[in-house]
């Protein structure tokens, strides 16, 4: 009587380190609506003007504008921040 051959343990390939749980973060961020370059540019400029045109704030203004627009486009804007 012969023993049936067992198939090797094959697991689907993932880009994760062993022992880590699958992340839904990438799937969630893929679903977010993202503002265009021009939308961010215009919002960042408006923020810069509102702050009194300070030198050296371009990066911060850009990031702030991008985050505001992402929240607005995805319906997660904080009350009172839409349309600053």
N, CA and C atoms as a LAMMPS dump frame, in Angstrom:
ITEM: TIMESTEP
0
ITEM: NUMBER OF ATOMS
252
ITEM: BOX BOUNDS ff ff ff
-5.0000000000000000e+02 5.0000000000000000e+02
-5.0000000000000000e+02 5.0000000000000000e+02
-5.0000000000000000e+02 5.0000000000000000e+02
ITEM: ATOMS id mol type element x y z
1 1 1 N 0.849 -1.163 0
2 1 2 C 0 0 0
3 1 3 C 0.9 1.234 0
4 2 1 N 0.69 2.106 -0.983
5 2 2 C 1.54 3.287 -1.071
6 2 3 C 0.827 4.503 -0.477
7 3 1 N 1.622 5.402 0.057
8 3 2 C 1.09 6.623 0.664
9 3 3 C 0.859 7.653 -0.438
10 4 1 N -0.236 8.396 -0.383
11 4 2 C -0.462 9.43 -1.385
12 4 3 C 0.59 10.528 -1.234
13 5 1 N 0.992 11.053 -2.356
14 5 2 C 1.968 12.141 -2.327
15 5 3 C 1.281 13.418 -1.838
16 6 1 N 1.96 14.105 -0.982
17 6 2 C 1.388 15.365 -0.511
18 6 3 C 1.971 16.495 -1.35
19 7 1 N 1.14 17.447 -1.615
20 7 2 C 1.612 18.585 -2.402
21 7 3 C 2.369 19.534 -1.467
22 8 1 N 3.364 20.218 -1.992
23 8 2 C 4.11 21.149 -1.148
24 8 3 C 3.224 22.295 -0.701
25 9 1 N 3.542 22.825 0.453
26 9 2 C 2.787 23.98 0.957
27 9 3 C 3.152 25.197 0.131
28 10 1 N 2.196 25.677 -0.612
29 10 2 C 2.414 26.832 -1.466
30 10 3 C 1.503 27.944 -0.971
31 11 1 N 2.099 29.083 -0.711
32 11 2 C 1.298 30.231 -0.298
33 11 3 C 1.396 31.296 -1.373
34 12 1 N 0.327 32.065 -1.545
35 12 2 C 0.365 33.115 -2.561
36 12 3 C 1.469 34.111 -2.242
37 13 1 N 2.088 34.595 -3.286
38 13 2 C 3.16 35.57 -3.12
39 13 3 C 2.591 36.925 -2.766
40 14 1 N 3.199 37.566 -1.761
41 14 2 C 2.819 38.925 -1.387
42 14 3 C 4.075 39.737 -1.21
43 15 1 N 3.907 41.016 -1.149
44 15 2 C 5.042 41.909 -0.95
45 15 3 C 5.221 42.26 0.511
46 16 1 N 4.833 41.368 1.398
47 16 2 C 4.912 41.633 2.816
48 16 3 C 6.005 40.795 3.451
49 17 1 N 6.489 41.305 4.564
50 17 2 C 7.452 40.549 5.336
51 17 3 C 6.732 39.408 6.031
52 18 1 N 7.434 38.304 6.278
53 18 2 C 6.791 37.201 6.991
54 18 3 C 6.299 37.663 8.356
55 19 1 N 5.139 37.199 8.724
56 19 2 C 4.591 37.51 10.03
57 19 3 C 3.828 38.818 10.108
58 20 1 N 3.63 39.489 8.995
59 20 2 C 2.85 40.721 9.024
60 20 3 C 1.474 40.467 8.446
61 21 1 N 0.515 41.16 8.99
62 21 2 C -0.865 41.004 8.517
63 21 3 C -1.052 41.806 7.246
64 22 1 N -1.935 41.357 6.363
65 22 2 C -2.214 42.123 5.149
66 22 3 C -2.738 43.501 5.517
67 23 1 N -2.356 44.477 4.757
68 23 2 C -2.767 45.844 5.029
69 23 3 C -3.822 46.284 4.033
70 24 1 N -4.888 46.885 4.544
71 24 2 C -5.919 47.419 3.651
72 24 3 C -5.623 48.878 3.337
73 25 1 N -4.53 49.413 3.869
74 25 2 C -4.191 50.817 3.655
75 25 3 C -4.014 51.142 2.185
76 26 1 N -3.266 50.304 1.476
77 26 2 C -3.034 50.6 0.066
78 26 3 C -4.334 50.548 -0.723
79 27 1 N -5.205 49.622 -0.39
80 27 2 C -6.487 49.543 -1.08
81 27 3 C -7.333 50.775 -0.775
82 28 1 N -7.276 51.233 0.467
83 28 2 C -8.061 52.401 0.853
84 28 3 C -7.539 53.663 0.176
85 29 1 N -6.223 53.824 0.099
86 29 2 C -5.678 55.022 -0.525
87 29 3 C -5.868 54.999 -2.033
88 30 1 N -5.961 53.815 -2.627
89 30 2 C -6.222 53.734 -4.061
90 30 3 C -7.624 54.227 -4.383
91 31 1 N -8.532 54.174 -3.411
92 31 2 C -9.91 54.567 -3.632
93 31 3 C -10.133 56.066 -3.412
94 32 1 N -9.172 56.761 -2.807
95 32 2 C -9.33 58.182 -2.545
96 32 3 C -9.3 58.99 -3.835
97 33 1 N -10.161 59.992 -3.894
98 33 2 C -10.104 60.935 -5.002
99 33 3 C -8.971 61.892 -4.702
100 34 1 N -8.164 62.184 -5.712
101 34 2 C -6.999 63.035 -5.521
102 34 3 C -7.151 64.317 -6.328
103 35 1 N -6.76 65.436 -5.72
104 35 2 C -6.86 66.708 -6.448
105 35 3 C -5.81 66.795 -7.548
106 36 1 N -6.096 67.621 -8.54
107 36 2 C -5.14 67.828 -9.627
108 36 3 C -4.017 68.753 -9.16
109 37 1 N -2.94 68.764 -9.914
110 37 2 C -1.812 69.65 -9.644
111 37 3 C -2.296 71.094 -9.573
112 38 1 N -3.14 71.474 -10.529
113 38 2 C -3.627 72.847 -10.603
114 38 3 C -4.484 73.213 -9.398
115 39 1 N -5.315 72.276 -8.929
116 39 2 C -6.137 72.535 -7.75
117 39 3 C -5.259 72.787 -6.524
118 40 1 N -4.246 71.953 -6.353
119 40 2 C -3.341 72.11 -5.213
120 40 3 C -2.592 73.435 -5.33
121 41 1 N -2.131 73.727 -6.521
122 41 2 C -1.374 74.961 -6.751
123 41 3 C -2.207 76.192 -6.381
124 42 1 N -3.442 76.215 -6.826
125 42 2 C -4.31 77.353 -6.542
126 42 3 C -4.613 77.474 -5.049
127 43 1 N -4.872 76.33 -4.401
128 43 2 C -5.171 76.361 -2.963
129 43 3 C -3.936 76.785 -2.17
130 44 1 N -2.778 76.28 -2.536
131 44 2 C -1.535 76.637 -1.838
132 44 3 C -1.271 78.142 -1.971
133 45 1 N -1.518 78.671 -3.159
134 45 2 C -1.331 80.102 -3.384
135 45 3 C -2.287 80.914 -2.507
136 46 1 N -3.541 80.469 -2.427
137 46 2 C -4.523 81.156 -1.589
138 46 3 C -4.107 81.112 -0.116
139 47 1 N -3.606 79.972 0.328
140 47 2 C -3.13 79.857 1.712
141 47 3 C -1.962 80.805 1.964
142 48 1 N -1.047 80.862 1.019
143 48 2 C 0.126 81.732 1.132
144 48 3 C -0.295 83.197 1.242
145 49 1 N -1.263 83.593 0.401
146 49 2 C -1.77 84.961 0.455
147 49 3 C -2.433 85.243 1.804
148 50 1 N -3.242 84.295 2.262
149 50 2 C -3.966 84.448 3.522
150 50 3 C -3.006 84.592 4.701
151 51 1 N -1.862 83.931 4.628
152 51 2 C -0.87 83.986 5.708
153 51 3 C 0.012 85.235 5.635
154 52 1 N -0.181 86.069 4.626
155 52 2 C 0.603 87.284 4.509
156 52 3 C 1.852 87.13 3.666
157 53 1 N 1.879 86.149 2.79
158 53 2 C 2.964 85.914 1.84
159 53 3 C 4.334 85.715 2.504
160 54 1 N 4.411 84.838 3.51
161 54 2 C 5.697 84.634 4.182
162 54 3 C 6.707 83.903 3.292
163 55 1 N 7.972 84.231 3.471
164 55 2 C 9.032 83.529 2.742
165 55 3 C 9.24 82.14 3.34
166 56 1 N 9.525 81.165 2.479
167 56 2 C 9.886 79.828 2.936
168 56 3 C 8.74 78.942 3.374
169 57 1 N 7.508 79.276 3.035
170 57 2 C 6.382 78.441 3.467
171 57 3 C 5.782 77.62 2.331
172 58 1 N 6.423 77.607 1.186
173 58 2 C 5.84 76.957 0.001
174 58 3 C 5.535 75.476 0.226
175 59 1 N 6.479 74.748 0.786
176 59 2 C 6.263 73.308 0.995
177 59 3 C 5.119 73.047 1.962
178 60 1 N 5.098 73.788 3.07
179 60 2 C 4.031 73.617 4.053
180 60 3 C 2.684 74.002 3.463
181 61 1 N 2.642 75.093 2.722
182 61 2 C 1.389 75.524 2.09
183 61 3 C 0.899 74.467 1.104
184 62 1 N 1.807 73.88 0.345
185 62 2 C 1.454 72.857 -0.64
186 62 3 C 0.852 71.636 0.051
187 63 1 N 1.515 71.17 1.099
188 63 2 C 1.025 69.983 1.811
189 63 3 C -0.316 70.239 2.478
190 64 1 N -0.453 71.413 3.066
191 64 2 C -1.714 71.779 3.703
192 64 3 C -2.84 71.854 2.675
193 65 1 N -2.56 72.463 1.537
194 65 2 C -3.552 72.577 0.466
195 65 3 C -3.961 71.191 -0.037
196 66 1 N -2.972 70.34 -0.249
197 66 2 C -3.257 68.983 -0.734
198 66 3 C -4.144 68.215 0.239
199 67 1 N -3.832 68.286 1.533
200 67 2 C -4.636 67.578 2.531
201 67 3 C -6.055 68.128 2.611
202 68 1 N -6.204 69.436 2.572
203 68 2 C -7.541 70.034 2.59
204 68 3 C -8.371 69.553 1.41
205 69 1 N -7.777 69.581 0.229
206 69 2 C -8.507 69.176 -0.983
207 69 3 C -8.863 67.696 -0.958
208 70 1 N -7.975 66.856 -0.477
209 70 2 C -8.267 65.423 -0.38
210 70 3 C -9.454 65.213 0.549
211 71 1 N -9.458 65.9 1.684
212 71 2 C -10.593 65.773 2.614
213 71 3 C -11.879 66.237 1.956
214 72 1 N -11.826 67.36 1.256
215 72 2 C -13.03 67.887 0.599
216 72 3 C -13.539 66.955 -0.496
217 73 1 N -12.643 66.464 -1.327
218 73 2 C -13.048 65.6 -2.44
219 73 3 C -13.617 64.27 -1.972
220 74 1 N -13.22 63.834 -0.791
221 74 2 C -13.655 62.537 -0.288
222 74 3 C -14.699 62.639 0.818
223 75 1 N -15.224 63.845 1.009
224 75 2 C -16.298 64.021 1.989
225 75 3 C -15.855 63.886 3.424
226 76 1 N -14.593 64.151 3.704
227 76 2 C -14.098 64.035 5.074
228 76 3 C -13.578 65.37 5.574
229 77 1 N -14.048 66.467 4.973
230 77 2 C -13.577 67.794 5.373
231 77 3 C -14.067 68.114 6.782
232 78 1 N -13.208 68.777 7.526
233 78 2 C -13.578 69.206 8.87
234 78 3 C -14.586 70.359 8.739
235 79 1 N -15.561 70.423 9.633
236 79 2 C -16.538 71.506 9.557
237 79 3 C -15.861 72.859 9.61
238 80 1 N -16.271 73.765 8.737
239 80 2 C -15.737 75.12 8.722
240 80 3 C -14.461 75.3 7.93
241 81 1 N -13.947 74.251 7.274
242 81 2 C -12.714 74.403 6.508
243 81 3 C -12.938 74.416 5.014
244 82 1 N -14.108 74.029 4.569
245 82 2 C -14.365 73.96 3.134
246 82 3 C -14.483 75.37 2.567
247 83 1 N -13.756 75.606 1.474
248 83 2 C -13.83 76.883 0.805
249 83 3 C -13.159 78.017 1.557
250 84 1 N -12.052 77.724 2.217
251 84 2 C -11.335 78.744 2.979
252 84 3 C -11.14 79.948 2.199
